[in-house]
């Protein structure tokens, strides 16, 4: 039996429910994966993350490589022993962080602004066949990340799932540049798989990454090549376009290539977590997702609520909540709402710059996303995905 078993399928879409088996436990899919970027989910203890229903978290290879260093983490018992998270962990390869140093976030690229985010003080010096040379945002030192080193770091971290190093390109470059980059990513894939075969942990699953930018033929070719590569799973990454409709189309091109003999390979969509995108991604056949959205919004005073017209958001900084005795969301069973904390009090905490506000809203947001995914999983099993998806899109509370 493989690492992924499909337990139910939706008759009207590519959606499927399943169980992803890893050394540190099973993950019921489709599932959202919170970011434990630097070895922790910001503001939330590992036991609380598990208590909200999450079975897997994502650690960031690039950041952990720079600090505290994979050697230290390995001596501490790997990322599981170091962080105290007992369940499955997936680690990314570092490719997206290199993209961020060179081009900024996807939002930066779309809006044409200078790079922002935690990597902005660093710089990409060269992307070469051997790997990527960059200047560390921590101390300015020149470092190099190669496919082999990325795999070695992830092996030392002891993650259950490792992603191969890829080159993530912006969507505005030419088709020819995108094709050259995708070909390099495919060569790096071969090197990552070769290193893993010779030196890696047998229990560690390795996912290849589909690139190809916004070009249908390149995306389909990349998906087919990754599926045939011998990787245990398939991640879809890179620039997914300027608008949601284009992103859904690009994801659909990839998953269309992953049928037949490749159905048993789990599919992960990198960096996507908006509520409408989770619903669409499940319908397109994605099994797992990761994104900073719920935790980042919480830290900035924004809560997820059942209001699609407002992008499932309410900003609690607003003056209108100054005397509100409403909970964040009526009927919500999360720890924040169940404790009776009002919007007015949370707004007060935010305006006092009290870190507790971000923590309470992060708990709420993670719980909201967990319930959305739970509803979608249950709907696939019951043969009612289309009805559940329509209800969520219309504003039904998960």
LUMFI-404866 format. One record per residue (C-alpha): residue in one letter; x, y negated, z negated. Coordinates in steps of 0.5 Angstrom, whole numbers, plus 500, padded with zeros to 3 digits. Layout:
aXYZ;...
//
This chain:
x500500500;x503493502;x503487498;x496484500;x490488500;x484485503;x477486499;x472483503;x471479510;x466473512;x462475518;x462468521;x469466520;x476468519;x475468511;x477474507;x478475500;x484480497;x489481492;x496479493;x500484488;x507481486;x512484480;x509479475;x502481477;x496480482;x493474485;x486474487;x485470494;x483465496;x487461491;x490455490;x497454487;x499448482;x505445483;x511447477;x515443481;x521442476;x519448472;x513446469;x506443471;x506436469;x503434462;x500441462;x503447458;x503454462;x498457457;x493452459;x494453466;x493460465;x487459461;x484455467;x484461471;x491460475;x495466476;x501463480;x505457480;x510454485;x517452483;x521447488;x527450490;x531443492;x529440485;x531446481;x538447485;x540440483;x537440476;x538444471;x541448477;x539455479;x545458475;x543456468;x536458470;x538465472;x542465465;x535464461;x532469465;x530466471;x524461472;x519466468;x524466462;x526459462;x519456463;x515461459;x510462465;x509470465;x505470472;x507470479;x511464482;x512462489;x518458490;x519453497;x525453501;x527446500;x525444507;x520439506;x524435501;x529434506;x524432511;x522427505;x529424505;x529423512;x522421514;x518420507;x512423505;x507425511;x503419509;x509415509;x510417516;x503416518;x503409516;x509407518;x512405512;x519407509;x520413505;x517414498;x517419493;x522422488;x527424494;x527416496;x534415493;x537421497;x539421504;x540426510;x547426513;x546431518;x541437520;x546442523;x546449525;x549451519;x544448515;x543441512;x548436509;x545431504;x546426499;x543428492;x538423489;x541424482;x548422483;x549421490;x554427491;x554430498;x551437498;x549442503;x543447503;x544453508;x539458509;x543463505;x544458499;x536457499;x535464499;x541465494;x538460489;x531463490;x534470488;x537467482;x530463480;x527470480;x521468484;x516473486;x515470493;x521466496;x520462503;x525461508;x529455509;x525451515;x526444519;x520440518;x519435523;x515429524;x509429528;x511423533;x517426536;x517429543;x515436545;x522438547;x525435540;x519439536;x521446540;x529445539;x527444531;x522450531;x527454535;x533453529;x527454524;x527461527;x534462527;x534460520;x529465519;x533471521;x539469517;x534468511;x531475512;x538478513;x541475507;x535478503;x536485506;x543485504;x543481497;x536480495;x531482490;x527488493;x521486489;x522479492;x517478497;x519473503;x515469507;x517466514;x514459516;x510457522;x513451525;x511448532;x509441530;x502439534;x503443540;x499449541;x503453545;x509452540;x505453534;x502460537;x509462539;x512460532;x506464529;x507470533;x515470532;x514470524;x509475524;x513480528;x519478524;x519483518;x517477513;x512480508;x508474509;x507467513;x507460511;x504455515;x508448514;x511442518;x507436520;x499438521;x497432525;x495425524;x487427522;x484432518;x480435525;x487435528;x490439522;x484444522;x485445529;x493446528;x492451522;x486455527;x492456532;x496459527;x491464524;x488466531;x495469532;x495473526;x490478527;x490485529;x496488526;x498482522;x492482518;x495485512;x500479511;x498474506;x498467509;x500461505;x498453507;x504449505;x502442501;x494442503;x489441497;x484436498;x477439497;x474439504;x481442507;x481448502;x474449504;x476449512;x482453510;x479458507;x474459513;x480459518;x483465514;x488462509;x489466503;x493461498;x494453498;x499449494;x499441493;x500436488;x493433489;x490435483;x495433478;x498427482;x491424482;x490426474;x496422472;x494416476;x487416473;x483419478;x478425477;x475430482;x468430482;x462433486;x462426491;x464428498;x462421500;x468418495;x473424497;x471428491;x474422487;x472417481;x477412479;x477411472;x481405472;x474401474;x471396470;x464399471;x466405466;x468400461;x462402456;x460408460;x458414455;x458419461;x463425461;x468425467;x463430470;x456432467;x456439466;x463440467;x466446462;x473443463;x477442456;x476434457;x469434459;x467440454;x470436448;x466430450;x471425452;x467419455;x469415461;x470409457;x475412452;x479415458;x479408461;x481405455;x487410454;x489409462;x489401460;x493402454;x498407458;x497412454;x500419457;x494423454;x489420459;x493423465;x494430461;x486430460;x485428467;x490433470;x486439466;x480436469;x482436476;x485443475;x479446472;x475443478;x479446484;x480453480;x472453480;x472451487;x476457489;x472461485;x466459488;x469461495;x472467493;x465470490;x462467496;x466471501;x465478497;x457476497;x457475504;x455468503;x461463505;x457459510;x452457504;x457456499;x461452504;x455448506;x453446499;x460444496;x461439502;x454437501;x456435494;x454441490;x458442483;x463448483;
//
